């Protein structure tokens, strides 16, 4: 678990899906389905994460960000590399 990334995700979701509770999300489930997000919502989340964490998230990374575990792992790697 990476608190910085999950806090940034919760903040990003606050304006898009305020009812989302990450503590109840299956870490291996598809976030889009778990949180009932459409493609524009998901893009807004990725953009907010990029800004909050100061990392670039190219479209080619989106498949790796599909689950909570994948998102945390991928972004933690990016944070460590900066």
N, C-alpha and C positions, 0 to 999 in steps of 0.2 A: 504494500500500500504506500502510495506517495501522497502525503497530505497536501503538499503545495499544488499538485496537479488536480487532485480531487476537489480542493477548495476552489481552484480556478474554474473547474467544470461546474460546480454547484453555483458559483457566481454567474457564469455564462448562462446557465439554464434558468436562473432566477427571472430574467426578463422574457424568456421564451416559453418555458414550461414551469411556472412557479410551483406547481403541485408536485413536481418531480422530487423524489426522495431517494438519493443515491444509496442510502443504507438498505433499501429494499430491492435494489436492482441486482439481478443475477449477473455476476461479474463476467460470465461467459456468454450471456445472451446478447443478441443484436440490440444495441442501444436505441436505434431508430424505432424498432418495434416495441421495446420495453417502455420507452418514454413517449411513444406515439408522436414522433417527430416527422415532419415532411422534409423533403430535400432542402428547402430554403431554410428551415429551422436548423437543420444539421450544418449547413454552410455557415449560418450565423454563429453557431456554437464553435466551429473550427476557427472562424475569424476571431472571435472573442478570446479563445484559448491562445491563439498565436500572439495577439496583442498583450494579453495578461502575462504570459510566460516569456515573451520576447524570443520566440522561436518561429522559424518559417515552417509552415505546414503546406507542402505542395499537394496538389490533387492526387498525385501518385501515392501518397501516404494514406489516403482516405480508407482504403480497404483494411489497413492495419489498425485503424481507429474504430472499427465497427463495434467492438465490445469494450466494456469498461477495462478489463484486463489488458486488452490490446492497446487501448488508448493510453493507459498509464505506462505500460512498458515502452511504447514508441516515444512518447513525450519525455519520459525519464531519460531515455538514451539521447534525445536531442538536447535536453538540459545539461547533461553531463558532457556533451561534446562542445558546448559553447564556451 
